[in-house]
Amino acid sequence: MTGLANDETDTLLRAILRDVLGLAADRVAAFDADTGLFGALPELDSMAVAGLLTEMEDRFDIVIDDDEVDGELLETYGNLLAFAQVKRAAA
């Protein structure tokens, strides 16, 4: 996968987080690989996780199986981004 495709995935993932969680654009723009998500963002509760994953499936044209979702996936922005990049590359 090229860097450009990774940049596109990053941009789209940030847009999904803004839209689904109602976060400010500047807040999401400041996310780095170590930024905590689940447990660190009050907006990302268990109900929001379902919406986030559904929106990722729709916008990335991927399928996320239940067994792929665990605490580590949503622990940091970097983990979620790496997962999205792998899923898009395999799609």
C-alpha positions as a printed Julia matrix, in Angstrom:
91×3 Matrix{Float64}:
   0.0     0.0    0.0
   1.33    3.41  -0.85
   1.75    6.3    1.53
  -0.95    8.19  -0.35
  -3.53    5.5    0.33
  -2.49    5.5    3.98
  -2.96    9.27   4.08
  -6.42    8.84   2.57
  -7.29    6.24   5.21
  -6.06    8.59   7.95
  -8.1    11.49   6.57
 -11.25    9.37   6.23
 -10.85    7.85   9.7
 -10.51   11.29  11.26
 -13.68   12.39   9.41
 -15.53    9.32  10.69
 -14.48   10.06  14.27
 -15.59   13.68  13.91
 -18.94   12.74  12.41
 -19.83    9.78  14.61
 -18.6    11.21  17.92
 -19.36   14.87  17.23
 -15.77   15.89  17.95
 -14.29   19.22  16.93
 -12.11   19.08  13.81
  -9.11   20.62  15.59
  -9.36   18.05  18.37
  -9.36   15.13  15.92
  -6.57   16.73  13.86
  -4.36   16.64  16.96
  -4.74   12.85  17.36
  -1.49   10.92  17.02
  -0.79    7.18  17.13
  -0.77    7.16  20.94
  -4.0     9.12  21.44
  -6.32    7.06  23.61
  -9.78    6.28  22.29
 -12.07    3.9   24.19
 -11.86    4.8   27.85
 -10.07    8.07  27.08
 -12.75    9.8   25.0
 -16.04   10.15  26.91
 -17.81   10.42  23.55
 -16.67    6.9   22.58
 -18.88    4.76  24.77
 -20.14    1.26  24.02
 -23.08    2.59  21.99
 -20.82    4.82  19.91
 -18.5     1.91  19.12
 -21.23    0.21  17.07
 -21.85    3.41  15.11
 -18.14    3.94  14.57
 -17.59    0.43  13.22
 -20.67    0.62  10.98
 -19.53    3.94   9.55
 -16.03    2.52   8.95
 -17.56   -0.39   7.05
 -19.66    1.97   4.93
 -17.0     4.56   4.12
 -14.09    2.16   3.67
 -16.2    -0.5    1.89
 -14.95   -3.18   4.27
 -16.49   -5.84   6.51
 -15.49   -5.93  10.16
 -16.16   -9.28  11.79
 -17.13   -9.38  15.46
 -14.05  -11.44  16.33
 -11.81   -8.66  14.96
 -13.08   -6.16  17.52
 -11.36   -6.16  20.89
 -10.16   -3.7   23.47
  -6.77   -3.34  21.82
  -8.31   -2.25  18.52
  -9.98    0.75  20.13
  -7.23    1.47  22.65
  -5.42    4.08  20.53
  -5.89    6.02  17.32
  -2.78    4.3   15.92
  -4.29    0.84  16.49
  -7.55    1.81  14.82
  -5.75    3.42  11.89
  -3.48    0.4   11.36
  -6.52   -1.87  11.41
  -8.34    0.29   8.84
  -5.27    0.35   6.59
  -4.96   -3.45   6.66
  -8.68   -3.95   6.02
  -8.66   -1.51   3.08
  -5.6    -3.15   1.58
  -7.3    -6.56   1.74
 -10.63   -5.33   0.36
